[in-house]
């Protein structure tokens, strides 16, 4: 058995210590579930309780990609999760991810996806520190487990490449005053995409010498957002509630180094979400601007947007579609990317147990390539 673990780790480039952590987490799951219906409490010093609730997400996926004409079965995501409260002072959450297990031409690596502490100063003012998504883009802040379609948008991926719509380390404040109708989040972060020791022109040395700031503001006109939450959006509420949410966000990274050049990067975006009865609809527009302050290189300006919607034809079956565009650099002509996705969702138990399937037609400029994608994914998440 030990040799099997070592062989698995080498094959998937997973550190043995990470594997040990994963199996320790599974052991914790077994302990927690040994007494059904009862929470586990640990009181190491008698001053208060530490609570722990385990979680798991697994997403087996089938994909046919027109690029290599390959039918591929793999595990898109595995998440081992834990959350709880420490001494009634702070909430905590951690998540270990292992993605693309068995996927063609991909390497699986175990990494930390989330690790944070959240201090509720009062019901409308929380301080969070650790490793988590920065407050930018509704699509980026929607969990992989609650997306309307299988994957996120192209503009989210473009922002994530700049470190503006992904997990990073920092500290921020957030809250939902006005009985949950107003949501805010603002903080300072390290841009981990600009912490790279390069190896030449293809992999430049990048340093985030400046502190990245980011903030998001949302107003919910109909149903209020849940109290105390952050980044708890859903692509579909499966026929529950009525929402009209309008949000905007901004992020700025000054004085970043790319080899011998120094740059400023700015991003801004806005989004809207609506659902009532069987209908859900969402749209988002984001732009980013990279300015060269000193040294070689060219300024870059890009933007992207999407609009998507879903319709429940029964309480279990939902049709979904999305149109999206990405212009990665406005100074380069004929480089736009367009995509249309058509999908179907089958909710066996809400988002906790569901099947998603979609076909994406991709169109590029100036020459289209054969890279349409068909995907079917089963999800268990709790």
C-alpha positions in Angstrom: 0.0 0.0 0.0 2.8 2.4 0.8 4.4 1.7 -2.6 1.1 2.5 -4.2 0.9 5.9 -2.6 4.5 6.7 -3.5 3.9 5.6 -7.1 0.7 7.7 -7.3 2.5 10.7 -6.0 5.4 10.4 -8.4 3.0 9.9 -11.4 0.9 13.0 -10.4 3.7 15.1 -9.1 2.0 15.3 -5.7 4.2 15.8 -2.6 4.1 12.8 -0.2 3.4 15.2 2.7 0.3 16.5 0.8 -0.9 12.9 0.4 -0.5 12.3 4.1 -2.5 15.5 4.8 -5.3 14.3 2.4 -5.6 10.9 4.2 -5.5 12.6 7.6 -8.4 14.7 6.4 -10.3 11.6 5.4 -9.5 10.1 8.8 -11.0 13.3 10.3 -14.1 12.7 8.2 -14.5 9.2 9.6 -14.2 10.5 13.2 -16.8 13.2 12.5 -19.3 10.8 11.0 -18.7 8.2 13.7 -21.5 9.8 15.7 -24.2 10.7 13.2 -26.1 14.0 14.0 -23.5 15.2 16.6 -20.9 17.9 16.1 -17.4 17.4 17.2 -15.8 19.8 19.7 -12.2 20.1 20.8 -11.3 22.0 23.9 -7.5 21.8 24.2 -7.3 24.4 27.0 -10.8 24.6 28.3 -11.2 28.3 27.3 -13.7 27.6 24.5 -14.8 25.2 21.7 -13.2 24.6 18.4 -15.7 23.2 15.9 -14.9 21.3 12.7 -17.1 20.3 9.8 -15.6 18.4 6.9 -16.5 18.6 3.2 -15.8 17.0 -0.1 -16.2 17.9 -3.8 -15.5 15.5 -6.7 -16.2 16.3 -10.3 -15.7 13.4 -12.8 -15.9 14.7 -16.3 -16.0 13.5 -19.9 -14.6 15.9 -22.6 -14.4 15.8 -26.3 -12.1 18.6 -27.6 -11.8 19.4 -31.3 -8.2 20.5 -30.9 -6.8 17.0 -30.6 -10.0 15.0 -31.4 -9.6 13.3 -28.0 -12.3 11.7 -25.9 -11.1 12.1 -22.3 -12.4 10.8 -19.0 -10.8 12.5 -16.0 -11.4 14.0 -12.6 -11.7 17.7 -13.2 -11.6 18.7 -9.5 -11.2 17.1 -6.1 -11.6 19.3 -3.0 -11.1 18.2 0.6 -12.6 20.9 2.8 -12.9 21.8 6.5 -14.6 24.7 8.3 -15.5 25.8 11.8 -15.3 28.3 14.6 -12.4 28.9 17.0 -13.3 30.0 20.6 -16.3 32.0 19.3 -13.7 34.5 18.0 -13.1 33.6 14.4 -14.4 31.4 11.7 -12.0 29.4 9.6 -12.0 27.5 6.3 -9.5 25.5 4.3 -9.6 23.6 1.1 -7.0 21.3 -0.6 -7.4 20.8 -4.4 -6.3 18.2 -6.8 -7.3 19.0 -10.4 -7.1 17.3 -13.8 -6.4 13.8 -12.5 -6.0 11.6 -15.5 -6.5 14.4 -18.1 -4.7 14.2 -21.4 -1.6 16.3 -21.5 -2.1 17.7 -18.0 -0.2 17.2 -14.8 -2.0 16.8 -11.5 -0.7 18.8 -8.5 -2.1 19.1 -5.0 -2.4 22.6 -3.8 -4.0 24.8 -1.2 -7.1 26.4 -2.7 -8.4 28.3 0.3 -7.1 28.9 3.8 -8.5 31.9 5.8 -9.7 33.3 9.1 -12.7 35.5 9.3 -13.3 37.8 12.3 -16.9 39.1 12.7 -16.4 42.4 14.5 -20.1 42.8 14.2 -22.8 41.5 11.8 -22.0 44.0 9.1 -18.3 44.3 9.5 -15.9 41.3 9.1 -12.1 41.2 8.8 -10.7 38.3 6.7 -7.1 37.3 6.2 -5.4 34.4 4.5 -5.7 32.9 1.0 -8.9 33.4 -0.9 -10.5 35.1 -4.0 -10.0 38.8 -4.2 -13.3 40.8 -4.5 -13.5 41.1 -8.2 -16.0 39.7 -10.8 -19.2 37.8 -9.9 -18.3 35.0 -12.3 -14.9 34.6 -10.6 -16.4 34.6 -7.1 -19.0 32.0 -8.0 -17.9 28.6 -6.7 -17.0 25.9 -9.3 -19.8 23.9 -7.7 -22.5 26.4 -8.4 -21.8 27.6 -12.0 -24.6 27.7 -14.5 -22.4 26.1 -17.1 -19.6 23.7 -16.6 -16.8 26.3 -16.8 -16.3 30.0 -16.2 -16.0 32.8 -18.8 -13.0 33.7 -21.0 -12.7 37.2 -19.5 -12.4 35.6 -16.0 -9.5 33.5 -17.3 -7.8 36.6 -18.8 -8.2 38.5 -15.5 -6.9 35.5 -13.6 -3.7 35.5 -15.8 -3.1 39.0 -14.4 -3.8 37.9 -10.8 -6.9 40.0 -10.7 -9.6 37.3 -10.4 -8.3 34.4 -8.4 -7.0 33.3 -5.1 -4.3 35.3 -3.4 -3.0 36.2 0.0 -4.2 39.4 1.7 -6.4 41.1 4.2 -9.8 42.7 3.6 -13.0 43.8 5.2 -16.5 42.8 4.1 -20.0 43.1 5.2 -23.7 43.2 4.2 -25.4 46.2 5.9 -29.0 47.5 5.1 -30.4 44.1 6.1 -28.3 42.4 3.5 -29.3 44.6 0.5 -25.8 46.2 0.3 -22.6 44.1 0.1 -19.1 45.5 0.2 -15.6 44.1 0.3 -12.3 46.0 0.0 -8.7 45.1 0.9 -5.0 44.8 0.1 -3.4 41.8 -1.5 -0.2 40.3 -2.9 -0.5 39.5 -6.6 0.9 36.0 -6.7 1.1 36.0 -10.5 3.8 38.6 -10.2 6.0 36.6 -7.8 7.9 34.6 -10.4 11.6 34.0 -10.8 11.9 33.8 -14.6 14.2 31.9 -16.8 14.4 34.0 -19.9 12.2 36.0 -22.4 9.5 33.3 -22.4 9.3 33.2 -18.6 10.1 36.7 -17.4 11.1 37.6 -13.8 8.1 39.3 -12.3 7.7 41.1 -8.9 4.6 42.7 -7.4 6.6 45.5 -5.7 3.4 47.5 -5.1 0.4 46.4 -3.0 -2.6 45.3 -5.0 -5.9 46.8 -3.9 -9.3 45.6 -4.9 -12.9 46.4 -3.9 -16.4 45.3 -4.8 -19.8 46.8 -4.2 -23.2 45.1 -4.8 -26.8 46.1 -4.2 -29.6 43.6 -4.1 -32.9 45.2 -4.9 -35.2 42.3 -4.2 -34.3 39.4 -1.9 -31.3 40.4 0.4 -28.1 38.5 0.3 -27.4 36.1 3.2 -26.0 37.8 6.3 -22.3 37.5 6.9 -21.4 35.9 3.6 -18.8 36.6 1.0 -18.4 35.1 -2.5 -21.4 32.9 -2.0 -23.1 33.5 -5.4 -24.9 30.9 -7.5 -25.2 30.8 -11.2 -28.7 29.3 -10.7 -30.9 29.4 -7.6 -33.0 26.6 -9.1 -36.3 28.4 -8.9 -35.9 29.8 -5.4 -36.3 33.5 -4.5 -36.3 36.7 -6.5 -33.0 38.6 -7.0 -31.9 41.7 -8.9 -28.2 42.3 -8.1 -26.0 45.0 -9.6 -22.3 45.0 -8.8 -19.2 46.8 -9.7 -15.5 46.2 -8.8 -12.1 47.7 -9.3 -8.5 46.5 -8.8 -5.1 48.2 -9.1 -1.5 46.9 -9.0 1.2 49.7 -9.2 4.9 49.4 -9.8 5.0 45.8 -10.8 8.3 44.6 -12.3 8.5 42.5 -15.5 12.2 41.9 -16.1 13.6 45.5 -16.4 10.2 47.1 -17.1 8.0 48.7 -14.5 4.2 48.6 -15.1 0.9 49.6 -13.6 -2.2 47.3 -14.1 -5.8 48.5 -13.6 -9.0 46.5 -14.0 -12.7 47.5 -13.7 -15.9 45.6 -14.1 -19.6 45.5 -13.6 -22.2 42.7 -13.5 -25.9 42.2 -13.1 -27.9 39.1 -12.0 -31.6 38.4 -12.1 -33.7 35.4 -11.2 -37.4 34.8 -10.6 -39.4 31.6 -10.9 -37.7 29.3 -13.5 -35.7 32.1 -15.1 -32.1 33.2 -14.3 -30.0 35.7 -16.2 -26.5 37.1 -15.7 -24.2 39.5 -17.6 -20.8 40.9 -16.9 -18.3 43.3 -18.5 -14.7 43.7 -17.5 -11.7 45.6 -18.8 -8.0 45.7 -18.0 -5.2 48.1 -18.8 -1.5 47.5 -18.5 0.6 50.7 -18.7 4.4 50.6 -19.2 6.0 53.2 -16.9 9.7 52.6 -17.6 11.6 50.1 -19.7 10.7 48.2 -22.9 7.3 46.9 -23.8 3.9 48.2 -25.0 0.8 49.2 -23.2 -2.0 46.7 -23.4 -5.8 47.2 -23.1 -8.2 44.3 -23.2 -11.9 43.7 -22.4 -14.5 41.0 -22.4 -18.1 40.3 -21.6 -20.7 37.6 -21.5 -24.4 37.2 -21.1 -26.0 33.9 -20.0 -29.3 32.5 -18.9 -31.1 29.5 -17.6 -34.6 28.2 -17.7 -36.0 25.4 -15.5 -38.3 23.2 -17.7 -39.0 21.0 -14.6 -37.9 21.3 -11.0 -34.9 19.1 -11.9 -34.0 20.0 -15.4 -32.6 23.3 -16.6 -31.6 24.6 -20.0 -28.7 27.0 -20.1 -26.9 29.1 -22.7 -24.1 31.7 -22.8 -22.6 34.1 -25.4 -19.2 35.6 -24.7 -16.5 37.7 -26.3 -12.9 38.4 -25.4 -10.6 41.0 -27.0 -7.2 40.3 -25.3 -5.5 43.4 -26.8 -7.4 46.3 -28.4 -4.2 47.5 -30.1 -4.1 44.2 -32.1 -6.7 43.9 -34.8 -8.5 40.7 -35.6 -7.7 38.9 -32.4 -11.2 38.6 -30.8 -12.4 35.3 -29.4 -16.1 34.4 -29.4 -17.9 31.4 -27.9 -21.5 30.2 -27.7 -22.4 27.5 -25.1 -25.6 25.4 -24.9 -26.1 23.2 -21.9 -28.4 21.2 -19.8 -28.3 20.7 -16.0 -30.0 17.9 -14.0 -30.3 18.7 -10.3 -30.5 15.4 -8.4 -30.1 17.2 -5.1 -29.7 20.9 -5.8 -26.0 21.8 -6.5 -24.9 19.1 -4.1 -25.5 16.3 -6.5 -26.0 17.3 -10.2 -25.1 16.4 -13.8 -24.1 19.2 -16.2 -23.5 19.0 -19.9 -22.7 21.7 -22.5 -21.4 22.1 -26.0 -19.3 25.2 -26.7 -18.8 26.6 -30.3 -15.6 28.6 -30.4 -14.8 31.2 -33.1 -11.5 33.0 -33.4 -10.1 35.8 -35.6 -8.6 36.0 -38.1 -8.7 32.2 -38.8 -11.0 29.8 -37.0 -9.6 26.6 -35.7 -11.3 23.3 -34.8 -11.5 23.6 -31.0 -15.2 23.2 -30.1 -15.7 21.4 -26.8 -18.4 19.0 -25.5 -18.4 18.2 -21.8 -20.4 16.1 -19.4 -19.8 16.4 -15.6 -21.1 14.7 -12.5 -20.7 16.6 -9.3 -20.9 15.6 -5.6 -20.3 18.5 -3.2 -21.0 19.0 0.5 
